[in-house]
Amino acid sequence: MANYRGRVSGPLRDRFDLQVEVPALPGKVLADGPPGDPSSVVGDRVAAARRIQEERFAGTICRGNATLTPELLRGQARVDDAGRHVLGLAMKKFGLSARAHDGVLRVARTIADLEGSASIQSAHVAEAVQYRTLDRQPPGG
């Protein structure tokens, strides 16, 4: 898998805001594990987040968090002090680029929207960083 991932250039891979490895689960875990939210509940949460974004971006060129320009991102993805600290640590530890920084903020803004949170908190940033670390290595590592 590492060889296959290595075929995708860093600058191209950097454009993927979500990089998640999903390992296979044993059948017993699937059969006996706790049930997740029903699709209808998840769908309602996504629809509510989309409405929040439509209202937020009314009158702008953006249609949602994924299309935030860097300029609009600074105004629409304000992060609390703890979240800025988490993002700074991730930037340093994983050697994230400026493009990845903005991607993390876009994803964190979406996570906050899905939770109905008006502000981006450190937990939202931490979760967004987790979605970026699939094939990241610390600098020099």
Chimera marker file (.cmm) of the C-alpha trace (Angstrom):
<marker_set name="trace">
<marker id="1" x="0.000" y="0.000" z="0.000" r="1" g="1" b="0" radius="0.5"/>
<marker id="2" x="2.845" y="2.374" z="0.796" r="1" g="1" b="0" radius="0.5"/>
<marker id="3" x="4.249" y="1.782" z="-2.688" r="1" g="1" b="0" radius="0.5"/>
<marker id="4" x="0.867" y="2.579" z="-4.248" r="1" g="1" b="0" radius="0.5"/>
<marker id="5" x="0.465" y="5.738" z="-2.134" r="1" g="1" b="0" radius="0.5"/>
<marker id="6" x="3.964" y="6.768" z="-3.162" r="1" g="1" b="0" radius="0.5"/>
<marker id="7" x="2.796" y="6.959" z="-6.766" r="1" g="1" b="0" radius="0.5"/>
<marker id="8" x="0.611" y="9.949" z="-5.933" r="1" g="1" b="0" radius="0.5"/>
<marker id="9" x="2.680" y="13.124" z="-5.762" r="1" g="1" b="0" radius="0.5"/>
<marker id="10" x="2.783" y="15.118" z="-2.547" r="1" g="1" b="0" radius="0.5"/>
<marker id="11" x="1.261" y="18.267" z="-4.100" r="1" g="1" b="0" radius="0.5"/>
<marker id="12" x="-1.674" y="16.250" z="-5.459" r="1" g="1" b="0" radius="0.5"/>
<marker id="13" x="-2.137" y="14.320" z="-2.208" r="1" g="1" b="0" radius="0.5"/>
<marker id="14" x="-2.047" y="17.658" z="-0.380" r="1" g="1" b="0" radius="0.5"/>
<marker id="15" x="-5.291" y="18.639" z="-2.144" r="1" g="1" b="0" radius="0.5"/>
<marker id="16" x="-7.240" y="15.804" z="-0.495" r="1" g="1" b="0" radius="0.5"/>
<marker id="17" x="-8.730" y="17.252" z="2.685" r="1" g="1" b="0" radius="0.5"/>
<marker id="18" x="-9.976" y="13.853" z="3.865" r="1" g="1" b="0" radius="0.5"/>
<marker id="19" x="-7.531" y="10.952" z="3.961" r="1" g="1" b="0" radius="0.5"/>
<marker id="20" x="-8.950" y="8.120" z="6.001" r="1" g="1" b="0" radius="0.5"/>
<marker id="21" x="-7.821" y="4.530" z="6.281" r="1" g="1" b="0" radius="0.5"/>
<marker id="22" x="-10.695" y="2.144" z="6.955" r="1" g="1" b="0" radius="0.5"/>
<marker id="23" x="-9.389" y="-1.241" z="8.067" r="1" g="1" b="0" radius="0.5"/>
<marker id="24" x="-11.456" y="-4.378" z="7.612" r="1" g="1" b="0" radius="0.5"/>
<marker id="25" x="-13.404" y="-5.407" z="10.713" r="1" g="1" b="0" radius="0.5"/>
<marker id="26" x="-13.985" y="-8.988" z="11.805" r="1" g="1" b="0" radius="0.5"/>
<marker id="27" x="-17.531" y="-10.204" z="11.244" r="1" g="1" b="0" radius="0.5"/>
<marker id="28" x="-18.091" y="-10.599" z="14.993" r="1" g="1" b="0" radius="0.5"/>
<marker id="29" x="-17.406" y="-6.908" z="15.568" r="1" g="1" b="0" radius="0.5"/>
<marker id="30" x="-19.836" y="-5.980" z="12.808" r="1" g="1" b="0" radius="0.5"/>
<marker id="31" x="-22.518" y="-8.318" z="14.136" r="1" g="1" b="0" radius="0.5"/>
<marker id="32" x="-22.122" y="-7.617" z="17.857" r="1" g="1" b="0" radius="0.5"/>
<marker id="33" x="-20.933" y="-4.001" z="17.858" r="1" g="1" b="0" radius="0.5"/>
<marker id="34" x="-23.160" y="-1.120" z="18.871" r="1" g="1" b="0" radius="0.5"/>
<marker id="35" x="-25.375" y="0.204" z="16.077" r="1" g="1" b="0" radius="0.5"/>
<marker id="36" x="-24.524" y="3.584" z="14.631" r="1" g="1" b="0" radius="0.5"/>
<marker id="37" x="-26.948" y="6.379" z="13.941" r="1" g="1" b="0" radius="0.5"/>
<marker id="38" x="-29.632" y="5.497" z="11.399" r="1" g="1" b="0" radius="0.5"/>
<marker id="39" x="-29.201" y="7.042" z="7.946" r="1" g="1" b="0" radius="0.5"/>
<marker id="40" x="-32.226" y="9.268" z="8.512" r="1" g="1" b="0" radius="0.5"/>
<marker id="41" x="-30.604" y="10.849" z="11.590" r="1" g="1" b="0" radius="0.5"/>
<marker id="42" x="-27.303" y="11.388" z="9.781" r="1" g="1" b="0" radius="0.5"/>
<marker id="43" x="-29.171" y="12.786" z="6.774" r="1" g="1" b="0" radius="0.5"/>
<marker id="44" x="-31.022" y="15.262" z="8.971" r="1" g="1" b="0" radius="0.5"/>
<marker id="45" x="-27.743" y="16.404" z="10.535" r="1" g="1" b="0" radius="0.5"/>
<marker id="46" x="-26.152" y="16.879" z="7.103" r="1" g="1" b="0" radius="0.5"/>
<marker id="47" x="-29.195" y="18.801" z="5.814" r="1" g="1" b="0" radius="0.5"/>
<marker id="48" x="-29.075" y="21.094" z="8.852" r="1" g="1" b="0" radius="0.5"/>
<marker id="49" x="-25.352" y="21.723" z="8.303" r="1" g="1" b="0" radius="0.5"/>
<marker id="50" x="-25.992" y="22.525" z="4.633" r="1" g="1" b="0" radius="0.5"/>
<marker id="51" x="-28.706" y="25.034" z="5.628" r="1" g="1" b="0" radius="0.5"/>
<marker id="52" x="-26.266" y="26.686" z="8.039" r="1" g="1" b="0" radius="0.5"/>
<marker id="53" x="-23.716" y="26.983" z="5.243" r="1" g="1" b="0" radius="0.5"/>
<marker id="54" x="-26.262" y="28.327" z="2.749" r="1" g="1" b="0" radius="0.5"/>
<marker id="55" x="-27.217" y="31.057" z="5.213" r="1" g="1" b="0" radius="0.5"/>
<marker id="56" x="-23.591" y="31.816" z="6.059" r="1" g="1" b="0" radius="0.5"/>
<marker id="57" x="-22.561" y="32.162" z="2.431" r="1" g="1" b="0" radius="0.5"/>
<marker id="58" x="-25.643" y="33.929" z="1.061" r="1" g="1" b="0" radius="0.5"/>
<marker id="59" x="-24.424" y="36.726" z="-1.191" r="1" g="1" b="0" radius="0.5"/>
<marker id="60" x="-20.928" y="35.279" z="-1.647" r="1" g="1" b="0" radius="0.5"/>
<marker id="61" x="-19.354" y="33.144" z="-4.340" r="1" g="1" b="0" radius="0.5"/>
<marker id="62" x="-19.108" y="30.199" z="-1.935" r="1" g="1" b="0" radius="0.5"/>
<marker id="63" x="-21.647" y="27.403" z="-1.882" r="1" g="1" b="0" radius="0.5"/>
<marker id="64" x="-20.255" y="25.633" z="1.166" r="1" g="1" b="0" radius="0.5"/>
<marker id="65" x="-17.221" y="25.180" z="3.359" r="1" g="1" b="0" radius="0.5"/>
<marker id="66" x="-15.356" y="23.224" z="0.690" r="1" g="1" b="0" radius="0.5"/>
<marker id="67" x="-15.367" y="26.232" z="-1.643" r="1" g="1" b="0" radius="0.5"/>
<marker id="68" x="-14.181" y="28.814" z="0.884" r="1" g="1" b="0" radius="0.5"/>
<marker id="69" x="-11.502" y="31.018" z="-0.583" r="1" g="1" b="0" radius="0.5"/>
<marker id="70" x="-8.504" y="31.688" z="1.665" r="1" g="1" b="0" radius="0.5"/>
<marker id="71" x="-9.795" y="35.233" z="2.280" r="1" g="1" b="0" radius="0.5"/>
<marker id="72" x="-13.295" y="34.095" z="3.282" r="1" g="1" b="0" radius="0.5"/>
<marker id="73" x="-11.846" y="31.221" z="5.275" r="1" g="1" b="0" radius="0.5"/>
<marker id="74" x="-10.124" y="33.653" z="7.653" r="1" g="1" b="0" radius="0.5"/>
<marker id="75" x="-13.456" y="35.271" z="8.465" r="1" g="1" b="0" radius="0.5"/>
<marker id="76" x="-15.693" y="32.203" z="8.488" r="1" g="1" b="0" radius="0.5"/>
<marker id="77" x="-13.431" y="29.662" z="10.186" r="1" g="1" b="0" radius="0.5"/>
<marker id="78" x="-12.430" y="31.429" z="13.371" r="1" g="1" b="0" radius="0.5"/>
<marker id="79" x="-10.865" y="29.027" z="15.843" r="1" g="1" b="0" radius="0.5"/>
<marker id="80" x="-10.665" y="29.358" z="19.625" r="1" g="1" b="0" radius="0.5"/>
<marker id="81" x="-7.237" y="29.676" z="21.287" r="1" g="1" b="0" radius="0.5"/>
<marker id="82" x="-7.058" y="25.975" z="22.157" r="1" g="1" b="0" radius="0.5"/>
<marker id="83" x="-7.938" y="25.079" z="18.552" r="1" g="1" b="0" radius="0.5"/>
<marker id="84" x="-5.197" y="27.360" z="17.213" r="1" g="1" b="0" radius="0.5"/>
<marker id="85" x="-2.766" y="25.616" z="19.554" r="1" g="1" b="0" radius="0.5"/>
<marker id="86" x="-3.840" y="22.161" z="18.310" r="1" g="1" b="0" radius="0.5"/>
<marker id="87" x="-3.511" y="23.284" z="14.692" r="1" g="1" b="0" radius="0.5"/>
<marker id="88" x="-0.075" y="24.787" z="15.342" r="1" g="1" b="0" radius="0.5"/>
<marker id="89" x="1.143" y="21.564" z="16.916" r="1" g="1" b="0" radius="0.5"/>
<marker id="90" x="-0.200" y="19.526" z="13.989" r="1" g="1" b="0" radius="0.5"/>
<marker id="91" x="1.436" y="21.842" z="11.459" r="1" g="1" b="0" radius="0.5"/>
<marker id="92" x="4.780" y="21.381" z="13.185" r="1" g="1" b="0" radius="0.5"/>
<marker id="93" x="4.506" y="17.651" z="13.922" r="1" g="1" b="0" radius="0.5"/>
<marker id="94" x="3.249" y="16.570" z="10.497" r="1" g="1" b="0" radius="0.5"/>
<marker id="95" x="4.875" y="19.277" z="8.385" r="1" g="1" b="0" radius="0.5"/>
<marker id="96" x="1.525" y="20.367" z="6.966" r="1" g="1" b="0" radius="0.5"/>
<marker id="97" x="1.558" y="22.900" z="4.145" r="1" g="1" b="0" radius="0.5"/>
<marker id="98" x="-0.419" y="26.145" z="3.998" r="1" g="1" b="0" radius="0.5"/>
<marker id="99" x="-2.882" y="24.346" z="1.708" r="1" g="1" b="0" radius="0.5"/>
<marker id="100" x="-3.285" y="21.571" z="4.295" r="1" g="1" b="0" radius="0.5"/>
<marker id="101" x="-3.741" y="24.205" z="7.039" r="1" g="1" b="0" radius="0.5"/>
<marker id="102" x="-6.655" y="25.704" z="5.116" r="1" g="1" b="0" radius="0.5"/>
<marker id="103" x="-8.058" y="22.243" z="4.405" r="1" g="1" b="0" radius="0.5"/>
<marker id="104" x="-8.023" y="21.403" z="8.105" r="1" g="1" b="0" radius="0.5"/>
<marker id="105" x="-9.903" y="24.632" z="8.837" r="1" g="1" b="0" radius="0.5"/>
<marker id="106" x="-12.527" y="23.860" z="6.162" r="1" g="1" b="0" radius="0.5"/>
<marker id="107" x="-13.078" y="20.377" z="7.562" r="1" g="1" b="0" radius="0.5"/>
<marker id="108" x="-13.154" y="21.681" z="11.153" r="1" g="1" b="0" radius="0.5"/>
<marker id="109" x="-15.775" y="24.269" z="10.119" r="1" g="1" b="0" radius="0.5"/>
<marker id="110" x="-17.873" y="21.443" z="8.639" r="1" g="1" b="0" radius="0.5"/>
<marker id="111" x="-17.509" y="19.303" z="11.775" r="1" g="1" b="0" radius="0.5"/>
<marker id="112" x="-18.636" y="22.271" z="13.866" r="1" g="1" b="0" radius="0.5"/>
<marker id="113" x="-21.622" y="22.786" z="11.525" r="1" g="1" b="0" radius="0.5"/>
<marker id="114" x="-22.592" y="19.116" z="11.848" r="1" g="1" b="0" radius="0.5"/>
<marker id="115" x="-22.615" y="19.561" z="15.626" r="1" g="1" b="0" radius="0.5"/>
<marker id="116" x="-24.570" y="22.809" z="15.354" r="1" g="1" b="0" radius="0.5"/>
<marker id="117" x="-21.690" y="24.774" z="16.875" r="1" g="1" b="0" radius="0.5"/>
<marker id="118" x="-21.311" y="28.404" z="15.835" r="1" g="1" b="0" radius="0.5"/>
<marker id="119" x="-17.608" y="28.379" z="16.664" r="1" g="1" b="0" radius="0.5"/>
<marker id="120" x="-14.782" y="26.015" z="15.833" r="1" g="1" b="0" radius="0.5"/>
<marker id="121" x="-13.385" y="24.454" z="18.986" r="1" g="1" b="0" radius="0.5"/>
<marker id="122" x="-10.215" y="22.508" z="19.644" r="1" g="1" b="0" radius="0.5"/>
<marker id="123" x="-12.062" y="19.150" z="19.407" r="1" g="1" b="0" radius="0.5"/>
<marker id="124" x="-13.238" y="20.067" z="15.893" r="1" g="1" b="0" radius="0.5"/>
<marker id="125" x="-9.685" y="20.961" z="14.851" r="1" g="1" b="0" radius="0.5"/>
<marker id="126" x="-8.271" y="17.770" z="16.403" r="1" g="1" b="0" radius="0.5"/>
<marker id="127" x="-10.812" y="15.629" z="14.538" r="1" g="1" b="0" radius="0.5"/>
<marker id="128" x="-10.085" y="17.436" z="11.267" r="1" g="1" b="0" radius="0.5"/>
<marker id="129" x="-6.342" y="16.871" z="11.725" r="1" g="1" b="0" radius="0.5"/>
<marker id="130" x="-6.988" y="13.152" z="12.199" r="1" g="1" b="0" radius="0.5"/>
<marker id="131" x="-8.545" y="13.075" z="8.736" r="1" g="1" b="0" radius="0.5"/>
<marker id="132" x="-5.303" y="14.461" z="7.241" r="1" g="1" b="0" radius="0.5"/>
<marker id="133" x="-2.758" y="12.105" z="8.759" r="1" g="1" b="0" radius="0.5"/>
<marker id="134" x="-3.194" y="8.884" z="6.784" r="1" g="1" b="0" radius="0.5"/>
<marker id="135" x="0.075" y="9.093" z="4.913" r="1" g="1" b="0" radius="0.5"/>
<marker id="136" x="1.807" y="11.886" z="6.814" r="1" g="1" b="0" radius="0.5"/>
<marker id="137" x="5.183" y="11.406" z="8.413" r="1" g="1" b="0" radius="0.5"/>
<marker id="138" x="6.808" y="13.877" z="10.768" r="1" g="1" b="0" radius="0.5"/>
<marker id="139" x="9.478" y="15.927" z="8.937" r="1" g="1" b="0" radius="0.5"/>
<marker id="140" x="12.624" y="13.860" z="8.633" r="1" g="1" b="0" radius="0.5"/>
<marker id="141" x="10.756" y="10.693" z="9.657" r="1" g="1" b="0" radius="0.5"/>
<link id1="1" id2="2" r="1" g="1" b="0" radius="0.2"/>
<link id1="2" id2="3" r="1" g="1" b="0" radius="0.2"/>
<link id1="3" id2="4" r="1" g="1" b="0" radius="0.2"/>
<link id1="4" id2="5" r="1" g="1" b="0" radius="0.2"/>
<link id1="5" id2="6" r="1" g="1" b="0" radius="0.2"/>
<link id1="6" id2="7" r="1" g="1" b="0" radius="0.2"/>
<link id1="7" id2="8" r="1" g="1" b="0" radius="0.2"/>
<link id1="8" id2="9" r="1" g="1" b="0" radius="0.2"/>
<link id1="9" id2="10" r="1" g="1" b="0" radius="0.2"/>
<link id1="10" id2="11" r="1" g="1" b="0" radius="0.2"/>
<link id1="11" id2="12" r="1" g="1" b="0" radius="0.2"/>
<link id1="12" id2="13" r="1" g="1" b="0" radius="0.2"/>
<link id1="13" id2="14" r="1" g="1" b="0" radius="0.2"/>
<link id1="14" id2="15" r="1" g="1" b="0" radius="0.2"/>
<link id1="15" id2="16" r="1" g="1" b="0" radius="0.2"/>
<link id1="16" id2="17" r="1" g="1" b="0" radius="0.2"/>
<link id1="17" id2="18" r="1" g="1" b="0" radius="0.2"/>
<link id1="18" id2="19" r="1" g="1" b="0" radius="0.2"/>
<link id1="19" id2="20" r="1" g="1" b="0" radius="0.2"/>
<link id1="20" id2="21" r="1" g="1" b="0" radius="0.2"/>
<link id1="21" id2="22" r="1" g="1" b="0" radius="0.2"/>
<link id1="22" id2="23" r="1" g="1" b="0" radius="0.2"/>
<link id1="23" id2="24" r="1" g="1" b="0" radius="0.2"/>
<link id1="24" id2="25" r="1" g="1" b="0" radius="0.2"/>
<link id1="25" id2="26" r="1" g="1" b="0" radius="0.2"/>
<link id1="26" id2="27" r="1" g="1" b="0" radius="0.2"/>
<link id1="27" id2="28" r="1" g="1" b="0" radius="0.2"/>
<link id1="28" id2="29" r="1" g="1" b="0" radius="0.2"/>
<link id1="29" id2="30" r="1" g="1" b="0" radius="0.2"/>
<link id1="30" id2="31" r="1" g="1" b="0" radius="0.2"/>
<link id1="31" id2="32" r="1" g="1" b="0" radius="0.2"/>
<link id1="32" id2="33" r="1" g="1" b="0" radius="0.2"/>
<link id1="33" id2="34" r="1" g="1" b="0" radius="0.2"/>
<link id1="34" id2="35" r="1" g="1" b="0" radius="0.2"/>
<link id1="35" id2="36" r="1" g="1" b="0" radius="0.2"/>
<link id1="36" id2="37" r="1" g="1" b="0" radius="0.2"/>
<link id1="37" id2="38" r="1" g="1" b="0" radius="0.2"/>
<link id1="38" id2="39" r="1" g="1" b="0" radius="0.2"/>
<link id1="39" id2="40" r="1" g="1" b="0" radius="0.2"/>
<link id1="40" id2="41" r="1" g="1" b="0" radius="0.2"/>
<link id1="41" id2="42" r="1" g="1" b="0" radius="0.2"/>
<link id1="42" id2="43" r="1" g="1" b="0" radius="0.2"/>
<link id1="43" id2="44" r="1" g="1" b="0" radius="0.2"/>
<link id1="44" id2="45" r="1" g="1" b="0" radius="0.2"/>
<link id1="45" id2="46" r="1" g="1" b="0" radius="0.2"/>
<link id1="46" id2="47" r="1" g="1" b="0" radius="0.2"/>
<link id1="47" id2="48" r="1" g="1" b="0" radius="0.2"/>
<link id1="48" id2="49" r="1" g="1" b="0" radius="0.2"/>
<link id1="49" id2="50" r="1" g="1" b="0" radius="0.2"/>
<link id1="50" id2="51" r="1" g="1" b="0" radius="0.2"/>
<link id1="51" id2="52" r="1" g="1" b="0" radius="0.2"/>
<link id1="52" id2="53" r="1" g="1" b="0" radius="0.2"/>
<link id1="53" id2="54" r="1" g="1" b="0" radius="0.2"/>
<link id1="54" id2="55" r="1" g="1" b="0" radius="0.2"/>
<link id1="55" id2="56" r="1" g="1" b="0" radius="0.2"/>
<link id1="56" id2="57" r="1" g="1" b="0" radius="0.2"/>
<link id1="57" id2="58" r="1" g="1" b="0" radius="0.2"/>
<link id1="58" id2="59" r="1" g="1" b="0" radius="0.2"/>
<link id1="59" id2="60" r="1" g="1" b="0" radius="0.2"/>
<link id1="60" id2="61" r="1" g="1" b="0" radius="0.2"/>
<link id1="61" id2="62" r="1" g="1" b="0" radius="0.2"/>
<link id1="62" id2="63" r="1" g="1" b="0" radius="0.2"/>
<link id1="63" id2="64" r="1" g="1" b="0" radius="0.2"/>
<link id1="64" id2="65" r="1" g="1" b="0" radius="0.2"/>
<link id1="65" id2="66" r="1" g="1" b="0" radius="0.2"/>
<link id1="66" id2="67" r="1" g="1" b="0" radius="0.2"/>
<link id1="67" id2="68" r="1" g="1" b="0" radius="0.2"/>
<link id1="68" id2="69" r="1" g="1" b="0" radius="0.2"/>
<link id1="69" id2="70" r="1" g="1" b="0" radius="0.2"/>
<link id1="70" id2="71" r="1" g="1" b="0" radius="0.2"/>
<link id1="71" id2="72" r="1" g="1" b="0" radius="0.2"/>
<link id1="72" id2="73" r="1" g="1" b="0" radius="0.2"/>
<link id1="73" id2="74" r="1" g="1" b="0" radius="0.2"/>
<link id1="74" id2="75" r="1" g="1" b="0" radius="0.2"/>
<link id1="75" id2="76" r="1" g="1" b="0" radius="0.2"/>
<link id1="76" id2="77" r="1" g="1" b="0" radius="0.2"/>
<link id1="77" id2="78" r="1" g="1" b="0" radius="0.2"/>
<link id1="78" id2="79" r="1" g="1" b="0" radius="0.2"/>
<link id1="79" id2="80" r="1" g="1" b="0" radius="0.2"/>
<link id1="80" id2="81" r="1" g="1" b="0" radius="0.2"/>
<link id1="81" id2="82" r="1" g="1" b="0" radius="0.2"/>
<link id1="82" id2="83" r="1" g="1" b="0" radius="0.2"/>
<link id1="83" id2="84" r="1" g="1" b="0" radius="0.2"/>
<link id1="84" id2="85" r="1" g="1" b="0" radius="0.2"/>
<link id1="85" id2="86" r="1" g="1" b="0" radius="0.2"/>
<link id1="86" id2="87" r="1" g="1" b="0" radius="0.2"/>
<link id1="87" id2="88" r="1" g="1" b="0" radius="0.2"/>
<link id1="88" id2="89" r="1" g="1" b="0" radius="0.2"/>
<link id1="89" id2="90" r="1" g="1" b="0" radius="0.2"/>
<link id1="90" id2="91" r="1" g="1" b="0" radius="0.2"/>
<link id1="91" id2="92" r="1" g="1" b="0" radius="0.2"/>
<link id1="92" id2="93" r="1" g="1" b="0" radius="0.2"/>
<link id1="93" id2="94" r="1" g="1" b="0" radius="0.2"/>
<link id1="94" id2="95" r="1" g="1" b="0" radius="0.2"/>
<link id1="95" id2="96" r="1" g="1" b="0" radius="0.2"/>
<link id1="96" id2="97" r="1" g="1" b="0" radius="0.2"/>
<link id1="97" id2="98" r="1" g="1" b="0" radius="0.2"/>
<link id1="98" id2="99" r="1" g="1" b="0" radius="0.2"/>
<link id1="99" id2="100" r="1" g="1" b="0" radius="0.2"/>
<link id1="100" id2="101" r="1" g="1" b="0" radius="0.2"/>
<link id1="101" id2="102" r="1" g="1" b="0" radius="0.2"/>
<link id1="102" id2="103" r="1" g="1" b="0" radius="0.2"/>
<link id1="103" id2="104" r="1" g="1" b="0" radius="0.2"/>
<link id1="104" id2="105" r="1" g="1" b="0" radius="0.2"/>
<link id1="105" id2="106" r="1" g="1" b="0" radius="0.2"/>
<link id1="106" id2="107" r="1" g="1" b="0" radius="0.2"/>
<link id1="107" id2="108" r="1" g="1" b="0" radius="0.2"/>
<link id1="108" id2="109" r="1" g="1" b="0" radius="0.2"/>
<link id1="109" id2="110" r="1" g="1" b="0" radius="0.2"/>
<link id1="110" id2="111" r="1" g="1" b="0" radius="0.2"/>
<link id1="111" id2="112" r="1" g="1" b="0" radius="0.2"/>
<link id1="112" id2="113" r="1" g="1" b="0" radius="0.2"/>
<link id1="113" id2="114" r="1" g="1" b="0" radius="0.2"/>
<link id1="114" id2="115" r="1" g="1" b="0" radius="0.2"/>
<link id1="115" id2="116" r="1" g="1" b="0" radius="0.2"/>
<link id1="116" id2="117" r="1" g="1" b="0" radius="0.2"/>
<link id1="117" id2="118" r="1" g="1" b="0" radius="0.2"/>
<link id1="118" id2="119" r="1" g="1" b="0" radius="0.2"/>
<link id1="119" id2="120" r="1" g="1" b="0" radius="0.2"/>
<link id1="120" id2="121" r="1" g="1" b="0" radius="0.2"/>
<link id1="121" id2="122" r="1" g="1" b="0" radius="0.2"/>
<link id1="122" id2="123" r="1" g="1" b="0" radius="0.2"/>
<link id1="123" id2="124" r="1" g="1" b="0" radius="0.2"/>
<link id1="124" id2="125" r="1" g="1" b="0" radius="0.2"/>
<link id1="125" id2="126" r="1" g="1" b="0" radius="0.2"/>
<link id1="126" id2="127" r="1" g="1" b="0" radius="0.2"/>
<link id1="127" id2="128" r="1" g="1" b="0" radius="0.2"/>
<link id1="128" id2="129" r="1" g="1" b="0" radius="0.2"/>
<link id1="129" id2="130" r="1" g="1" b="0" radius="0.2"/>
<link id1="130" id2="131" r="1" g="1" b="0" radius="0.2"/>
<link id1="131" id2="132" r="1" g="1" b="0" radius="0.2"/>
<link id1="132" id2="133" r="1" g="1" b="0" radius="0.2"/>
<link id1="133" id2="134" r="1" g="1" b="0" radius="0.2"/>
<link id1="134" id2="135" r="1" g="1" b="0" radius="0.2"/>
<link id1="135" id2="136" r="1" g="1" b="0" radius="0.2"/>
<link id1="136" id2="137" r="1" g="1" b="0" radius="0.2"/>
<link id1="137" id2="138" r="1" g="1" b="0" radius="0.2"/>
<link id1="138" id2="139" r="1" g="1" b="0" radius="0.2"/>
<link id1="139" id2="140" r="1" g="1" b="0" radius="0.2"/>
<link id1="140" id2="141" r="1" g="1" b="0" radius="0.2"/>
</marker_set>
